[in-house]
Structures are given as structure tokens and as C-alpha cells.
Amino acid sequence: MYQSVSHYRLIKSIGSGGMGQVWKAEDLKLQRTVAIKFVTHTLMEDPQSKERITHEARSAAALNHPNIATVYEIGEDAGRLFIAMEYVEGQTLRSRIEQGPFELAAALDVAIQVAEALSAAHKRGLIHCDIKDSIVMICRAVL
């Protein structure tokens, strides 16, 4: 795997899924931590999938909401499509659930924040077709 992509230095792999692999990285230009999602080769080879991903990234970049990770850039480097986005410190909802039950107030807080994020996206015409506990991040304040 790369040590860097474009102007980002890769730090460590933090997850993978059907769309690709996500890395924690450092933006060397702006000196901030970001998440870099590399799109799988399979999706890159299909022009329709590549266009859909590019369109979705552009749509997501137009969103400005505290409960939605900001998309900074979509680019290609060495033939790999990547999306650079806000790095959210915390843990996935899935890993938090595995630790045991939430207090009611915390569970409601998470549910409300997810609903608000989805509502903001829907108002902009963006439908997220793959909401699941492994992509919802729980910040330290809710833990």
C-alpha cells in the first residue's frame, strides 16, 4: 500500500468495506488529520460506478452539517480514486454497542443526531443507501 497519496501522508488503516479501504492520514498542506477512502479497483473499473461515486462525493461535499463528515477532496493518484474527508475521533456505533447497553439519554442523543444528519442530506436530495452501525461514528462526548 502507499505511504502517501497526493499531498496526504498515510498513518494507519482504520477500516474497510464494500466501497474500499479507509486510512487515517495527515494533510501535509493544511497540517490536519483527515480520513482517506480508497475506492476498490472493482468499482474503479466500472465507468458507471466511478461516475456514481464521484457524483455522491460532490453531493456530500455540498453538505455542511455538524453530524456529517465534511468531504474535502475527491482525486486520483497512481490510478486510485480517493476521497479525503474529515477525520472523526471516536469509535463506531457498532464497537460501542458491543461494549454494552447505552444509557437511555445517550441512545436518544445518538438516534437524534443520526436522524438530523439524514434529514439534512435528504433536504439536499442526497439519499444514503447504506446507513449501518459500522459507519456511524460516536464522538468522545457521547461515549
Residue pairs with C-beta under 8 A, 6 or more apart in sequence:
1 10
1 13
2 10
2 77
2 78
2 80
3 9
3 10
4 10
5 25
5 36
5 38
5 77
5 78
5 80
5 82
6 73
6 75
6 77
6 82
6 84
7 27
7 28
7 29
8 25
8 26
8 27
8 28
8 34
8 36
8 84
9 25
9 26
9 28
10 23
10 24
10 25
10 36
11 23
11 24
11 25
11 26
11 33
12 23
12 24
13 21
13 22
13 23
13 24
14 22
14 23
14 24
14 35
15 21
15 22
15 92
15 134
16 22
17 134
17 135
18 40
18 130
19 37
19 39
19 40
19 43
19 53
20 37
20 38
20 39
20 40
20 43
21 37
21 38
21 40
22 35
22 36
22 37
22 38
23 35
23 36
23 37
23 38
24 33
24 34
24 35
24 87
25 33
25 34
25 35
25 36
25 84
25 87
26 32
26 33
26 34
27 33
27 34
27 72
27 84
33 87
34 72
34 84
34 85
34 86
34 87
35 69
35 84
35 85
35 86
35 87
35 88
36 82
36 83
36 84
36 85
37 82
37 83
37 85
38 80
38 81
38 82
39 50
39 53
39 80
39 81
39 82
39 83
43 49
43 50
43 53
43 81
44 50
44 79
44 80
44 81
50 81
53 81
53 83
54 74
54 81
56 126
57 71
57 74
57 83
58 74
59 124
59 125
59 126
60 68
60 71
60 121
60 126
61 70
61 71
61 72
61 74
62 124
63 70
63 71
63 120
63 121
63 124
63 126
64 70
65 116
65 117
65 120
65 121
67 113
67 114
67 116
67 117
67 120
68 117
68 120
68 121
69 85
69 86
69 88
69 137
70 85
70 86
71 83
71 84
71 85
71 86
72 84
72 85
72 86
73 83
73 84
74 81
74 82
74 83
74 84
75 81
75 82
75 84
76 82
88 137
88 139
89 139
89 140
90 137
90 138
90 139
90 140
90 142
90 143
91 137
91 138
91 143
92 133
92 134
92 135
92 136
92 137
92 138
93 110
93 133
93 134
93 136
93 137
93 138
94 132
94 133
94 134
96 102
96 138
96 143
97 133
102 110
106 142
109 142
110 136
110 138
110 142
114 131
114 136
118 128
118 131
121 127
121 128
